[in-house]
Amino acid sequence: REIARGLSGYSSSEARLIMRKPSSEIARILGFAEEPELIHRDHMVLRASAAPAASAPKPNSPNSPSGSS
């Protein structure tokens, strides 16, 4: 099930070698480190169905911005 998409700093064959490994091991495994992580969070988006629901106040509740005072 897809939960996110992102831009990888590595090829698919390199990604297979380093996925699920700590970032600190990338250079040891590949012999170089192009990027410090496979996919940086700044280059990733979560799918809406995978994102946790925000706990927004219910409409017309005392804590709601549109609630009456």
N, CA, C and O atoms as a GROMACS GRO file, in nm:
protein
  276
    1ARG      N    1   0.085  -0.118   0.000
    1ARG     CA    2   0.000   0.000   0.000
    1ARG      C    3   0.089   0.124   0.000
    1ARG      O    4   0.177   0.137   0.085
    2GLU      N    5   0.067   0.212  -0.093
    2GLU     CA    6   0.147   0.334  -0.102
    2GLU      C    7   0.102   0.433   0.006
    2GLU      O    8  -0.017   0.462   0.021
    3ILE      N    9   0.199   0.485   0.080
    3ILE     CA   10   0.167   0.585   0.181
    3ILE      C   11   0.232   0.720   0.152
    3ILE      O   12   0.191   0.822   0.207
    4ALA      N   13   0.334   0.720   0.062
    4ALA     CA   14   0.403   0.845   0.030
    4ALA      C   15   0.475   0.831  -0.104
    4ALA      O   16   0.495   0.721  -0.155
    5ARG      N   17   0.515   0.946  -0.158
    5ARG     CA   18   0.599   0.951  -0.278
    5ARG      C   19   0.709   1.052  -0.253
    5ARG      O   20   0.689   1.151  -0.183
    6GLY      N   21   0.827   1.025  -0.311
    6GLY     CA   22   0.938   1.117  -0.291
    6GLY      C   23   1.041   1.106  -0.401
    6GLY      O   24   1.038   1.013  -0.482
    7LEU      N   25   1.132   1.202  -0.403
    7LEU     CA   26   1.242   1.203  -0.498
    7LEU      C   27   1.365   1.142  -0.431
    7LEU      O   28   1.410   1.189  -0.326
    8SER      N   29   1.416   1.038  -0.491
    8SER     CA   30   1.531   0.968  -0.435
    8SER      C   31   1.661   1.031  -0.484
    8SER      O   32   1.671   1.077  -0.597
    9GLY      N   33   1.760   1.031  -0.398
    9GLY     CA   34   1.893   1.078  -0.435
    9GLY      C   35   1.979   0.966  -0.491
    9GLY      O   36   2.096   0.988  -0.521
   10TYR      N   37   1.921   0.846  -0.507
   10TYR     CA   38   1.995   0.729  -0.552
   10TYR      C   39   1.917   0.653  -0.659
   10TYR      O   40   1.795   0.668  -0.671
   11SER      N   41   1.988   0.572  -0.737
   11SER     CA   42   1.924   0.489  -0.839
   11SER      C   43   1.846   0.376  -0.771
   11SER      O   44   1.861   0.353  -0.651
   12SER      N   45   1.764   0.307  -0.848
   12SER     CA   46   1.684   0.198  -0.790
   12SER      C   47   1.773   0.084  -0.740
   12SER      O   48   1.742   0.024  -0.637
   13SER      N   49   1.882   0.053  -0.810
   13SER     CA   50   1.971  -0.054  -0.764
   13SER      C   51   2.044  -0.013  -0.635
   13SER      O   52   2.063  -0.096  -0.546
   14GLU      N   53   2.084   0.114  -0.626
   14GLU     CA   54   2.147   0.163  -0.503
   14GLU      C   55   2.046   0.165  -0.388
   14GLU      O   56   2.079   0.133  -0.274
   15ALA      N   57   1.922   0.204  -0.420
   15ALA     CA   58   1.817   0.209  -0.317
   15ALA      C   59   1.791   0.071  -0.258
   15ALA      O   60   1.771   0.058  -0.137
   16ARG      N   61   1.792  -0.032  -0.342
   16ARG     CA   62   1.770  -0.168  -0.291
   16ARG      C   63   1.878  -0.207  -0.188
   16ARG      O   64   1.850  -0.279  -0.092
   17LEU      N   65   1.999  -0.159  -0.210
   17LEU     CA   66   2.109  -0.193  -0.118
   17LEU      C   67   2.101  -0.118   0.015
   17LEU      O   68   2.138  -0.173   0.119
   18ILE      N   69   2.052   0.006   0.012
   18ILE     CA   70   2.057   0.087   0.134
   18ILE      C   71   1.924   0.102   0.207
   18ILE      O   72   1.921   0.151   0.319
   19MET      N   73   1.814   0.059   0.145
   19MET     CA   74   1.686   0.075   0.214
   19MET      C   75   1.686  -0.007   0.343
   19MET      O   76   1.743  -0.116   0.351
   20ARG      N   77   1.620   0.050   0.444
   20ARG     CA   78   1.609  -0.007   0.578
   20ARG      C   79   1.743  -0.012   0.653
   20ARG      O   80   1.756  -0.082   0.753
   21LYS      N   81   1.841   0.062   0.603
   21LYS     CA   82   1.970   0.072   0.670
   21LYS      C   83   1.984   0.213   0.726
   21LYS      O   84   1.927   0.307   0.671
   22PRO      N   85   2.059   0.230   0.835
   22PRO     CA   86   2.082   0.365   0.888
   22PRO      C   87   2.159   0.451   0.787
   22PRO      O   88   2.244   0.401   0.713
   23SER      N   89   2.128   0.579   0.785
   23SER     CA   90   2.196   0.672   0.694
   23SER      C   91   2.346   0.670   0.714
   23SER      O   92   2.422   0.692   0.620
   24SER      N   93   2.389   0.644   0.835
   24SER     CA   94   2.532   0.642   0.865
   24SER      C   95   2.606   0.528   0.792
   24SER      O   96   2.729   0.530   0.785
   25GLU      N   97   2.533   0.430   0.738
   25GLU     CA   98   2.596   0.317   0.669
   25GLU      C   99   2.596   0.332   0.517
   25GLU      O  100   2.652   0.246   0.448
   26ILE      N  101   2.536   0.437   0.462
   26ILE     CA  102   2.526   0.452   0.317
   26ILE      C  103   2.664   0.451   0.251
   26ILE      O  104   2.685   0.377   0.156
   27ALA      N  105   2.756   0.532   0.299
   27ALA     CA  106   2.889   0.541   0.239
   27ALA      C  107   2.962   0.406   0.246
   27ALA      O  108   3.032   0.368   0.152
   28ARG      N  109   2.948   0.335   0.356
   28ARG     CA  110   3.014   0.205   0.370
   28ARG      C  111   2.956   0.104   0.272
   28ARG      O  112   3.031   0.026   0.213
   29ILE      N  113   2.824   0.104   0.254
   29ILE     CA  114   2.758   0.006   0.167
   29ILE      C  115   2.787   0.035   0.020
   29ILE      O  116   2.820  -0.056  -0.056
   30LEU      N  117   2.774   0.162  -0.021
   30LEU     CA  118   2.788   0.197  -0.162
   30LEU      C  119   2.930   0.238  -0.201
   30LEU      O  120   2.965   0.233  -0.319
   31GLY      N  121   3.011   0.277  -0.105
   31GLY     CA  122   3.144   0.326  -0.136
   31GLY      C  123   3.146   0.477  -0.158
   31GLY      O  124   3.252   0.535  -0.183
   32PHE      N  125   3.030   0.540  -0.149
   32PHE     CA  126   3.015   0.685  -0.160
   32PHE      C  127   2.883   0.722  -0.098
   32PHE      O  128   2.798   0.635  -0.074
   33ALA      N  129   2.864   0.850  -0.070
   33ALA     CA  130   2.736   0.897  -0.017
   33ALA      C  131   2.698   1.023  -0.095
   33ALA      O  132   2.746   1.132  -0.065
   34GLU      N  133   2.611   1.007  -0.194
   34GLU     CA  134   2.563   1.120  -0.274
   34GLU      C  135   2.476   1.213  -0.189
   34GLU      O  136   2.490   1.335  -0.195
   35GLU      N  137   2.389   1.154  -0.111
   35GLU     CA  138   2.298   1.226  -0.021
   35GLU      C  139   2.304   1.158   0.116
   35GLU      O  140   2.337   1.040   0.124
   36PRO      N  141   2.272   1.231   0.223
   36PRO     CA  142   2.277   1.169   0.355
   36PRO      C  143   2.158   1.076   0.385
   36PRO      O  144   2.158   1.009   0.488
   37GLU      N  145   2.058   1.071   0.298
   37GLU     CA  146   1.944   0.982   0.317
   37GLU      C  147   1.887   0.941   0.180
   37GLU      O  148   1.913   1.007   0.080
   38LEU      N  149   1.811   0.832   0.179
   38LEU     CA  150   1.752   0.784   0.053
   38LEU      C  151   1.652   0.885   0.000
   38LEU      O  152   1.660   0.925  -0.116
   39ILE      N  153   1.557   0.927   0.084
   39ILE     CA  154   1.461   1.031   0.047
   39ILE      C  155   1.449   1.126   0.166
   39ILE      O  156   1.415   1.085   0.276
   40HIS      N  157   1.478   1.252   0.143
   40HIS     CA  158   1.468   1.352   0.249
   40HIS      C  159   1.322   1.394   0.264
   40HIS      O  160   1.249   1.399   0.165
   41ARG      N  161   1.280   1.423   0.383
   41ARG     CA  162   1.140   1.461   0.407
   41ARG      C  163   1.099   1.587   0.332
   41ARG      O  164   0.981   1.606   0.303
   42ASP      N  165   1.195   1.674   0.299
   42ASP     CA  166   1.163   1.793   0.220
   42ASP      C  167   1.128   1.759   0.075
   42ASP      O  168   1.072   1.842   0.003
   43HIS      N  169   1.160   1.637   0.033
   43HIS     CA  170   1.131   1.592  -0.103
   43HIS      C  171   1.030   1.478  -0.104
   43HIS      O  172   1.032   1.393  -0.193
   44MET      N  173   0.941   1.477  -0.006
   44MET     CA  174   0.842   1.370   0.008
   44MET      C  175   0.706   1.428   0.042
   44MET      O  176   0.695   1.527   0.114
   45VAL      N  177   0.603   1.365  -0.012
   45VAL     CA  178   0.466   1.402   0.023
   45VAL      C  179   0.392   1.277   0.069
   45VAL      O  180   0.410   1.169   0.012
   46LEU      N  181   0.310   1.292   0.172
   46LEU     CA  182   0.226   1.182   0.221
   46LEU      C  183   0.094   1.184   0.146
   46LEU      O  184   0.041   1.290   0.114
   47ARG      N  185   0.043   1.066   0.120
   47ARG     CA  186  -0.090   1.057   0.060
   47ARG      C  187  -0.192   1.098   0.165
   47ARG      O  188  -0.173   1.073   0.284
   48ALA      N  189  -0.299   1.161   0.122
   48ALA     CA  190  -0.401   1.210   0.216
   48ALA      C  191  -0.458   1.098   0.302
   48ALA      O  192  -0.480   1.118   0.421
   49SER      N  193  -0.480   0.981   0.244
   49SER     CA  194  -0.536   0.871   0.322
   49SER      C  195  -0.437   0.815   0.423
   49SER      O  196  -0.477   0.747   0.518
   50ALA      N  197  -0.307   0.842   0.405
   50ALA     CA  198  -0.206   0.792   0.497
   50ALA      C  199  -0.173   0.891   0.607
   50ALA      O  200  -0.119   0.853   0.711
   51ALA      N  201  -0.206   1.018   0.584
   51ALA     CA  202  -0.174   1.121   0.683
   51ALA      C  203  -0.265   1.107   0.804
   51ALA      O  204  -0.384   1.080   0.788
   52PRO      N  205  -0.211   1.125   0.924
   52PRO     CA  206  -0.297   1.117   1.043
   52PRO      C  207  -0.398   1.231   1.043
   52PRO      O  208  -0.369   1.343   1.002
   53ALA      N  209  -0.517   1.201   1.090
   53ALA     CA  210  -0.623   1.302   1.095
   53ALA      C  211  -0.588   1.407   1.200
   53ALA      O  212  -0.546   1.374   1.311
   54ALA      N  213  -0.606   1.532   1.163
   54ALA     CA  214  -0.582   1.641   1.257
   54ALA      C  215  -0.696   1.646   1.358
   54ALA      O  216  -0.811   1.619   1.324
   55SER      N  217  -0.664   1.679   1.479
   55SER     CA  218  -0.767   1.686   1.581
   55SER      C  219  -0.816   1.831   1.591
   55SER      O  220  -0.781   1.904   1.683
   56ALA      N  221  -0.897   1.869   1.495
   56ALA     CA  222  -0.953   2.004   1.491
   56ALA      C  223  -1.076   2.010   1.580
   56ALA      O  224  -1.146   1.910   1.594
   57PRO      N  225  -1.103   2.126   1.641
   57PRO     CA  226  -1.223   2.137   1.724
   57PRO      C  227  -1.349   2.121   1.639
   57PRO      O  228  -1.351   2.157   1.521
   58LYS      N  229  -1.451   2.066   1.699
   58LYS     CA  230  -1.579   2.048   1.630
   58LYS      C  231  -1.645   2.183   1.608
   58LYS      O  232  -1.633   2.272   1.692
   59PRO      N  233  -1.716   2.200   1.495
   59PRO     CA  234  -1.785   2.327   1.471
   59PRO      C  235  -1.881   2.360   1.585
   59PRO      O  236  -1.944   2.271   1.642
   60ASN      N  237  -1.892   2.488   1.616
   60ASN     CA  238  -1.981   2.540   1.720
   60ASN      C  239  -1.943   2.495   1.862
   60ASN      O  240  -2.024   2.507   1.954
   61SER      N  241  -1.821   2.445   1.878
   61SER     CA  242  -1.779   2.412   2.015
   61SER      C  243  -1.715   2.537   2.076
   61SER      O  244  -1.675   2.626   2.002
   62PRO      N  245  -1.706   2.545   2.206
   62PRO     CA  246  -1.649   2.663   2.270
   62PRO      C  247  -1.505   2.692   2.227
   62PRO      O  248  -1.462   2.808   2.230
   63ASN      N  249  -1.429   2.590   2.188
   63ASN     CA  250  -1.290   2.608   2.147
   63ASN      C  251  -1.275   2.635   1.998
   63ASN      O  252  -1.164   2.662   1.951
   64SER      N  253  -1.383   2.629   1.924
   64SER     CA  254  -1.380   2.650   1.780
   64SER      C  255  -1.361   2.798   1.748
   64SER      O  256  -1.421   2.883   1.813
   65PRO      N  257  -1.276   2.831   1.646
   65PRO     CA  258  -1.258   2.972   1.609
   65PRO      C  259  -1.387   3.039   1.564
   65PRO      O  260  -1.402   3.160   1.578
   66SER      N  261  -1.481   2.961   1.509
   66SER     CA  262  -1.606   3.020   1.463
   66SER      C  263  -1.718   3.010   1.567
   66SER      O  264  -1.831   3.053   1.542
   67GLY      N  265  -1.686   2.953   1.684
   67GLY     CA  266  -1.788   2.941   1.789
   67GLY      C  267  -1.830   3.075   1.843
   67GLY      O  268  -1.750   3.169   1.846
   68SER      N  269  -1.953   3.086   1.884
   68SER     CA  270  -2.003   3.215   1.934
   68SER      C  271  -1.953   3.240   2.077
   68SER      O  272  -1.930   3.145   2.152
   69SER      N  273  -1.936   3.366   2.114
   69SER     CA  274  -1.885   3.401   2.246
   69SER      C  275  -1.992   3.467   2.330
   69SER      O  276  -1.967   3.503   2.445
   0.00000   0.00000   0.00000
